[in-house]
Amino acid sequence: MSVRQNRQVRLKSRPSGIPQAEHFEIAAAPPPEPQTGEFVVRNRYLSVDPAMRGWVGAVANYAKPVGLGEVMRARAVGEIVASRHADYRVGDTVVGWLGWQEYALSDGRGIIRRVKETDIPLSAALGVLGMNGVTAYFGLLEVGQPKPGETVVVSTAAGSVGSAVGQIAKLRGCRTVGIAGGAEKTRLCREEFGYDAAIDYKAAADLDAALAAACPGGIDVYFDNTSGAISDAVLRRINKRARIVICGTASLASWDPWPSGPRVERHLLVKSARIEGFLVFDYEDRTEEAVAQLAAWVREGRLRYREDVLDGIEAAPDAIAGLYRGENLGKRLIRLA
């Protein structure tokens, strides 16, 4: 390879809550050179995900924390530019755990799949055809199990996961209600992502009343990306045998100390309701199944998506904090030159 350096974003210090720009540093490393059984990927797009907050915390959740001085863990998509691996050829496009860096060395472990959808923009491999779309697909269909005619409520409904959840629920014949922050995001929910109703939680003087008006027949499935006060209000309106999918806890800046809130056990009991946590990694062996269906819906114009693209690796350190500031409209990505 003729590259002189490989710029990387490394974790410099450990945040106590939402990671900020000062917790990262951009450093130059020598370009990777593949040995036998290895290959080099030139990353084109880097993913930015709310879950990254948990990956850099001091306490492990479902994944080992990123170590200080290590390249920030992330999914990325790019093309193989050098290979000494029998199964991966120069020119192949792959998506995997390649990190926040310009070039990544791999032996195949951490590669999720080869990108075959050449008729769909490459960036989609990290969004609607990536972790976000696959999360929506399995979280709703396998855990939420929506039935035609049921009411599905989604928090952070204009986001990369929430917007896909709402559209898939519509494809399953459900009534959909989105909760989002701000007039522009609720407009997108209704006009672009096809929600039957959208609630601006920032503007609603009475969230309980807004939910009652939007869900006169109650709520059968709740896809929860926030936790906190929004979820408290939704849970008060669930129907008998409702299913609550816990996908994210974006409203909570920290789990230390343990957050307190309403006790919902009795309500779940008398409603015979089910609340279940969901990790997309539980379905990794079925990724191709989900991507094939999601890609078909995109081609048919039945699944729409938005992207929020930042240019250059210099944008990476502040990108996670920006998610929690609500800056993005759609899947946040970093595009490398």
C-alpha positions as CSV (number, residue, x, y, z in Angstrom):
1,M,0.0,0.0,0.0
2,S,1.2,3.5,-0.8
3,V,-0.7,5.2,2.1
4,R,1.6,7.1,4.5
5,Q,-0.6,7.0,7.5
6,N,-3.8,5.7,9.0
7,R,-5.8,8.2,11.0
8,Q,-7.7,6.7,14.0
9,V,-10.1,8.0,16.6
10,R,-9.0,6.6,20.0
11,L,-10.6,6.8,23.4
12,K,-8.5,9.2,25.5
13,S,-10.5,9.3,28.7
14,R,-13.5,7.6,30.1
15,P,-16.7,9.6,30.4
16,S,-19.1,9.2,33.3
17,G,-22.1,9.8,31.1
18,I,-22.5,10.8,27.4
19,P,-19.1,10.8,25.7
20,Q,-18.0,14.3,24.6
21,A,-15.4,15.3,22.0
22,E,-12.7,15.8,24.7
23,H,-12.9,12.0,25.6
24,F,-11.4,11.2,22.2
25,E,-8.3,12.0,20.2
26,I,-7.3,11.6,16.6
27,A,-3.9,9.9,16.1
28,A,-1.9,8.8,13.1
29,A,-0.7,5.2,12.9
30,P,1.3,3.4,10.3
31,P,-0.8,1.9,7.5
32,P,-1.7,-1.7,8.1
33,E,0.1,-4.4,6.1
34,P,-1.6,-7.7,5.8
35,Q,0.1,-10.9,6.7
36,T,-1.0,-14.4,5.5
37,G,-4.7,-14.8,6.3
38,E,-5.3,-11.0,6.6
39,F,-6.7,-8.2,4.5
40,V,-7.0,-4.4,4.6
41,V,-10.2,-2.5,4.3
42,R,-10.3,1.2,3.3
43,N,-13.3,2.5,5.3
44,R,-15.7,4.7,3.3
45,Y,-18.4,5.3,6.0
46,L,-18.2,5.0,9.8
47,S,-21.3,4.4,11.9
48,V,-22.4,6.6,14.8
49,D,-24.8,4.9,17.2
50,P,-26.4,5.8,20.6
51,A,-25.2,2.4,21.9
52,M,-21.6,3.8,21.8
53,R,-22.3,5.6,25.0
54,G,-22.4,2.2,26.8
55,W,-19.3,0.9,25.0
56,V,-17.1,3.5,26.5
57,G,-18.5,3.4,30.0
58,A,-16.4,2.1,32.9
59,V,-18.8,-0.7,33.6
60,A,-19.5,-3.4,31.0
61,N,-23.1,-3.8,29.9
62,Y,-23.5,-6.3,27.1
63,A,-20.0,-5.7,25.6
64,K,-16.5,-5.2,27.0
65,P,-15.7,-1.5,27.4
66,V,-13.4,0.0,24.8
67,G,-10.0,0.3,26.4
68,L,-8.2,3.6,26.9
69,G,-6.0,4.3,23.9
70,E,-7.9,1.9,21.7
71,V,-9.6,2.7,18.4
72,M,-13.2,3.5,19.0
73,R,-15.4,0.4,18.4
74,A,-17.8,1.0,15.5
75,R,-19.2,-0.6,12.4
76,A,-17.9,0.6,9.1
77,V,-18.2,-0.2,5.4
78,G,-15.5,-0.1,2.8
79,E,-13.6,-2.0,0.1
80,I,-10.7,-4.4,0.5
81,V,-7.6,-2.7,-1.0
82,A,-5.0,-5.4,-0.1
83,S,-5.5,-9.1,0.7
84,R,-3.5,-12.2,1.7
85,H,-6.7,-14.0,2.7
86,A,-8.1,-16.8,0.5
87,D,-11.7,-15.9,1.1
88,Y,-11.5,-12.1,0.7
89,R,-10.4,-10.5,-2.6
90,V,-9.3,-7.0,-3.4
91,G,-12.4,-5.0,-4.6
92,D,-14.8,-6.8,-2.3
93,T,-17.0,-4.5,-0.3
94,V,-17.6,-5.5,3.3
95,V,-19.3,-4.2,6.5
96,G,-18.1,-5.1,9.9
97,W,-16.5,-4.1,13.2
98,L,-13.7,-2.1,11.6
99,G,-13.6,0.8,14.0
100,W,-13.3,4.6,13.7
101,Q,-10.3,4.7,11.4
102,E,-9.4,5.2,7.8
103,Y,-8.0,1.7,7.2
104,A,-8.7,-1.5,9.1
105,L,-6.7,-4.8,9.3
106,S,-8.9,-8.0,9.5
107,D,-8.5,-11.7,9.5
108,G,-12.3,-12.1,8.8
109,R,-13.4,-12.1,12.4
110,G,-15.7,-9.1,12.9
111,I,-16.8,-9.0,9.3
112,I,-20.6,-9.1,9.3
113,R,-21.3,-9.6,5.6
114,R,-20.3,-8.7,2.1
115,V,-22.3,-5.9,0.6
116,K,-24.2,-7.2,-2.5
117,E,-26.8,-4.4,-2.9
118,T,-24.9,-2.5,-5.5
119,D,-28.2,-0.7,-6.6
120,I,-28.6,0.9,-3.2
121,P,-26.2,3.6,-1.9
122,L,-23.3,2.1,0.1
123,S,-24.1,4.2,3.2
124,A,-27.3,2.2,3.6
125,A,-25.2,-0.8,4.7
126,L,-24.7,0.9,8.0
127,G,-28.3,2.2,8.4
128,V,-31.5,0.8,7.0
129,L,-29.6,-2.3,5.7
130,G,-27.3,-2.3,8.7
131,M,-27.6,-2.5,12.5
132,N,-30.5,0.0,12.6
133,G,-32.7,-1.7,10.1
134,V,-32.0,-5.1,11.4
135,T,-32.7,-3.9,14.9
136,A,-36.1,-2.6,13.8
137,Y,-36.9,-5.8,11.8
138,F,-36.2,-8.3,14.6
139,G,-37.1,-6.1,17.5
140,L,-40.6,-5.4,16.1
141,L,-41.4,-8.7,14.4
142,E,-39.8,-11.2,16.7
143,V,-40.2,-9.5,20.1
144,G,-43.1,-7.1,19.5
145,Q,-45.1,-9.6,17.3
146,P,-47.5,-7.0,15.9
147,K,-50.9,-8.2,14.5
148,P,-53.0,-6.4,11.9
149,G,-55.2,-3.8,13.4
150,E,-53.1,-3.3,16.5
151,T,-51.7,0.0,17.7
152,V,-47.9,0.3,17.7
153,V,-46.3,3.2,19.5
154,V,-42.6,4.1,18.9
155,S,-40.4,6.5,20.8
156,T,-37.6,8.4,19.0
157,A,-39.8,7.7,16.0
158,A,-37.9,9.8,13.5
159,G,-34.6,8.2,14.2
160,S,-32.9,5.5,12.1
161,V,-34.4,2.6,14.1
162,G,-37.7,4.2,15.0
163,S,-38.6,5.3,11.5
164,A,-38.0,1.8,10.2
165,V,-40.1,0.3,13.0
166,G,-43.0,2.5,12.2
167,Q,-42.9,1.6,8.5
168,I,-42.6,-2.1,9.1
169,A,-45.5,-1.9,11.5
170,K,-47.6,-0.3,8.7
171,L,-46.5,-3.0,6.3
172,R,-48.0,-5.5,8.9
173,G,-51.3,-3.6,8.9
174,C,-51.0,-1.8,12.2
175,R,-51.9,1.7,13.3
176,T,-48.7,3.6,14.1
177,V,-48.1,6.4,16.6
178,G,-44.7,8.0,16.8
179,I,-43.2,10.1,19.6
180,A,-40.4,12.5,18.7
181,G,-38.9,15.8,19.8
182,G,-39.6,18.9,17.8
183,A,-42.0,20.0,15.0
184,E,-39.7,18.9,12.2
185,K,-39.2,15.4,13.5
186,T,-43.0,14.9,14.0
187,R,-43.6,16.2,10.5
188,L,-41.2,13.6,9.1
189,C,-42.9,10.9,11.1
190,R,-46.3,11.8,9.4
191,E,-45.2,12.9,6.0
192,E,-42.2,10.8,5.2
193,F,-42.4,7.7,7.4
194,G,-46.2,7.3,7.2
195,Y,-47.1,7.3,10.9
196,D,-50.9,7.7,11.5
197,A,-50.2,10.2,14.3
198,A,-47.1,11.8,15.8
199,I,-46.6,13.4,19.2
200,D,-44.1,16.1,19.9
201,Y,-43.1,15.4,23.5
202,K,-41.3,18.7,23.8
203,A,-44.4,20.7,22.9
204,A,-47.1,18.5,24.5
205,A,-48.3,20.2,27.7
206,D,-49.9,16.9,28.8
207,L,-48.3,13.8,27.3
208,D,-50.9,11.5,28.9
209,A,-53.7,13.5,27.1
210,A,-51.8,13.5,23.8
211,L,-51.4,9.7,24.0
212,A,-55.1,9.2,24.9
213,A,-56.1,11.3,21.8
214,A,-53.6,9.4,19.5
215,C,-54.4,6.0,20.9
216,P,-58.1,5.9,21.7
217,G,-58.1,2.1,21.7
218,G,-55.0,1.8,23.9
219,I,-51.6,0.5,23.0
220,D,-50.7,-3.1,21.9
221,V,-47.0,-2.8,21.1
222,Y,-44.6,-0.2,22.4
223,F,-41.1,0.0,20.9
224,D,-39.1,1.8,23.6
225,N,-36.0,3.7,22.6
226,T,-36.0,6.2,25.5
227,S,-37.1,4.9,28.9
228,G,-37.9,7.7,31.4
229,A,-41.0,9.9,31.5
230,I,-42.1,9.1,27.9
231,S,-42.2,5.3,28.6
232,D,-44.0,5.9,32.0
233,A,-46.8,7.7,30.1
234,V,-47.0,5.0,27.4
235,L,-47.2,2.2,29.9
236,R,-50.2,3.7,31.5
237,R,-52.2,3.1,28.3
238,I,-51.2,-0.4,27.4
239,N,-53.9,-3.0,26.5
240,K,-54.3,-6.5,27.8
241,R,-51.4,-8.7,26.6
242,A,-49.4,-5.7,25.4
243,R,-45.8,-6.3,24.3
244,I,-43.1,-3.8,25.3
245,V,-39.8,-4.0,23.5
246,I,-36.9,-2.3,25.3
247,C,-34.4,-1.3,22.7
248,G,-32.8,1.8,24.2
249,T,-32.7,4.1,27.2
250,A,-31.7,7.4,25.5
251,S,-33.4,9.6,28.1
252,L,-31.1,8.4,30.9
253,A,-27.7,10.1,30.9
254,S,-26.3,7.6,33.5
255,W,-27.3,4.4,35.3
256,D,-25.2,5.4,38.3
257,P,-26.9,5.9,40.7
258,W,-29.7,3.6,39.7
259,P,-32.6,5.7,38.3
260,S,-35.9,5.6,40.1
261,G,-39.4,5.9,38.6
262,P,-42.9,4.5,38.8
263,R,-43.3,0.9,39.8
264,V,-45.0,-0.8,36.9
265,E,-45.1,-4.4,38.1
266,R,-48.7,-4.4,39.2
267,H,-49.8,-2.7,36.0
268,L,-48.0,-5.4,33.9
269,L,-49.5,-8.1,36.1
270,V,-53.1,-7.1,35.7
271,K,-52.7,-6.4,32.0
272,S,-50.9,-9.8,31.4
273,A,-48.3,-7.7,29.6
274,R,-44.8,-8.6,28.6
275,I,-41.8,-6.4,28.7
276,E,-38.6,-7.7,27.1
277,G,-35.1,-6.3,26.5
278,F,-33.8,-6.7,23.0
279,L,-30.2,-6.8,21.5
280,V,-29.7,-7.1,17.8
281,F,-26.7,-9.3,18.4
282,D,-29.1,-12.0,19.5
283,Y,-30.1,-12.4,15.9
284,E,-26.7,-12.0,14.1
285,D,-27.0,-15.4,12.5
286,R,-30.1,-14.2,10.7
287,T,-28.7,-10.9,9.4
288,E,-28.9,-11.9,5.7
289,E,-32.6,-12.8,6.1
290,A,-33.4,-9.4,7.4
291,V,-31.2,-7.5,5.0
292,A,-32.8,-9.3,2.0
293,Q,-36.3,-8.3,3.1
294,L,-35.3,-4.7,4.0
295,A,-33.5,-4.2,0.7
296,A,-36.6,-5.5,-1.2
297,W,-38.8,-3.0,0.6
298,V,-36.3,-0.1,-0.1
299,R,-36.3,-1.0,-3.8
300,E,-40.1,-1.1,-3.9
301,G,-40.3,2.3,-2.3
302,R,-42.1,0.9,0.8
303,L,-39.3,1.6,3.3
304,R,-37.8,5.1,3.3
305,Y,-34.8,6.3,5.2
306,R,-32.9,9.4,6.0
307,E,-29.2,10.0,6.7
308,D,-27.3,12.6,8.6
309,V,-23.8,12.6,7.1
310,L,-20.8,14.3,8.6
311,D,-17.6,14.7,6.5
312,G,-14.2,13.7,7.6
313,I,-12.8,11.8,10.5
314,E,-12.4,15.1,12.3
315,A,-16.1,15.1,12.9
316,A,-16.1,11.8,14.8
317,P,-15.1,12.9,18.4
318,D,-18.2,15.0,18.9
319,A,-20.6,12.8,16.8
320,I,-22.0,10.8,19.7
321,A,-22.7,13.8,21.9
322,G,-24.5,15.3,18.9
323,L,-26.9,12.4,18.8
324,Y,-27.9,13.0,22.3
325,R,-28.3,16.7,21.6
326,G,-30.8,15.7,19.0
327,E,-28.9,17.3,16.1
328,N,-29.4,14.5,13.6
329,L,-32.4,13.8,11.3
330,G,-31.8,10.2,10.3
331,K,-28.9,7.8,10.6
332,R,-25.7,9.5,11.6
333,L,-22.7,8.6,9.5
334,I,-19.1,9.9,9.0
335,R,-18.1,9.9,5.4
336,L,-14.3,9.5,4.7
337,A,-12.7,10.9,1.6
